[in-house]
Amino acid sequence: MFFIRWLSLVLIVIAAMLLGVDLVSTLEKHALFIRSIEQILMLFGADAKLAVQANFPALIANVCTTLIGWPGWAMFGVLGVIFALIALPPRKPSRPPPSPPPIAR
């Protein structure tokens, strides 16, 4: 469970960084600018769309290319939140409050 919590935190931090990059780019260009995962991978020289279409069957390739077209911050953020919800710590049963002391007469 520790690994899943750690992974969810890393994914949420990556999503926040990508959202910040998109915000700065939007402010610089004075127009809405949102990078997809495909555009982010192209910055590193990897053509994800071409690789997916070449290596997967048509049905799976269509789903993957749709996911690759989504904004990077949304994809990483959604995965991070899902992992965080999966790895919630178990709830400890709460003890009832102690009973008041008896009244002496």
C-alpha positions as CSV (number, residue, x, y, z in Angstrom):
1,M,0.0,0.0,0.0
2,F,2.9,2.4,0.7
3,F,4.0,2.1,-3.0
4,I,0.5,2.9,-4.3
5,R,0.3,6.0,-2.0
6,W,3.7,7.1,-3.1
7,L,2.9,6.6,-6.7
8,S,-0.4,8.6,-6.3
9,L,1.5,11.4,-4.7
10,V,4.1,11.5,-7.6
11,L,1.3,11.4,-10.2
12,I,-0.5,14.3,-8.6
13,V,2.7,16.3,-8.3
14,I,3.4,15.7,-12.0
15,A,-0.2,16.8,-12.8
16,A,0.3,20.0,-10.8
17,M,3.6,20.7,-12.6
18,L,2.0,20.2,-16.0
19,L,-1.0,22.4,-15.1
20,G,1.5,25.1,-14.0
21,V,3.3,24.8,-17.4
22,D,0.0,25.1,-19.3
23,L,-0.9,28.1,-17.2
24,V,2.4,29.9,-17.8
25,S,2.1,29.1,-21.6
26,T,-1.4,30.5,-21.6
27,L,-0.3,33.7,-19.9
28,E,2.6,34.1,-22.3
29,K,0.6,33.6,-25.5
30,H,-2.6,35.4,-24.4
31,A,-4.6,32.4,-25.6
32,L,-5.6,29.1,-24.1
33,F,-2.7,26.6,-24.5
34,I,-3.1,23.0,-23.2
35,R,-0.5,20.4,-24.0
36,S,-1.6,16.8,-24.6
37,I,0.4,13.8,-23.6
38,E,1.4,13.4,-27.3
39,Q,2.8,16.9,-27.4
40,I,4.7,16.4,-24.1
41,L,6.3,13.2,-25.5
42,M,7.1,14.9,-28.8
43,L,9.2,17.3,-26.7
44,F,11.4,14.3,-25.8
45,G,11.5,13.0,-29.3
46,A,9.0,10.2,-28.9
47,D,6.1,9.9,-31.4
48,A,3.6,8.1,-29.2
49,K,0.8,8.1,-31.7
50,L,2.9,6.4,-34.4
51,A,4.2,3.8,-31.9
52,V,0.8,2.9,-30.6
53,Q,-0.7,2.6,-34.1
54,A,2.2,0.4,-35.2
55,N,2.2,-2.0,-32.2
56,F,-1.4,-2.5,-31.2
57,P,-4.5,-3.8,-32.9
58,A,-6.9,-1.2,-34.3
59,L,-9.4,-1.2,-31.4
60,I,-6.8,-0.8,-28.7
61,A,-4.8,1.7,-30.8
62,N,-7.9,3.9,-31.2
63,V,-8.5,3.9,-27.4
64,C,-4.8,4.6,-26.7
65,T,-4.6,7.5,-29.3
66,T,-7.7,9.0,-27.7
67,L,-6.0,8.8,-24.2
68,I,-2.8,10.3,-25.6
69,G,-4.8,13.2,-27.0
70,W,-6.0,14.2,-23.6
71,P,-4.4,17.0,-21.6
72,G,-1.3,15.8,-19.7
73,W,-2.3,17.3,-16.4
74,A,-5.8,15.7,-16.5
75,M,-4.4,12.2,-17.3
76,F,-1.8,12.2,-14.6
77,G,-4.2,13.9,-12.1
78,V,-7.0,11.4,-12.6
79,L,-4.6,8.4,-12.3
80,G,-3.1,9.9,-9.1
81,V,-6.5,10.5,-7.5
82,I,-7.7,7.0,-8.5
83,F,-4.5,5.5,-6.9
84,A,-5.0,7.7,-3.8
85,L,-8.5,6.4,-3.4
86,I,-7.5,2.8,-3.8
87,A,-4.8,3.2,-1.2
88,L,-6.8,4.9,1.5
89,P,-5.6,3.9,4.9
90,P,-8.0,1.6,6.8
91,R,-10.2,3.4,9.2
92,K,-9.6,2.6,12.8
93,P,-12.7,2.0,14.8
94,S,-13.4,4.9,17.0
95,R,-13.9,4.1,20.7
96,P,-17.0,5.4,22.3
97,P,-16.5,8.3,24.8
98,P,-16.0,7.2,28.4
99,S,-19.1,7.1,30.5
100,P,-19.4,9.8,33.1
101,P,-18.5,9.0,36.7
102,P,-21.5,7.9,38.9
103,I,-23.2,10.6,40.9
104,A,-22.7,10.1,44.6
105,R,-25.7,10.8,46.9
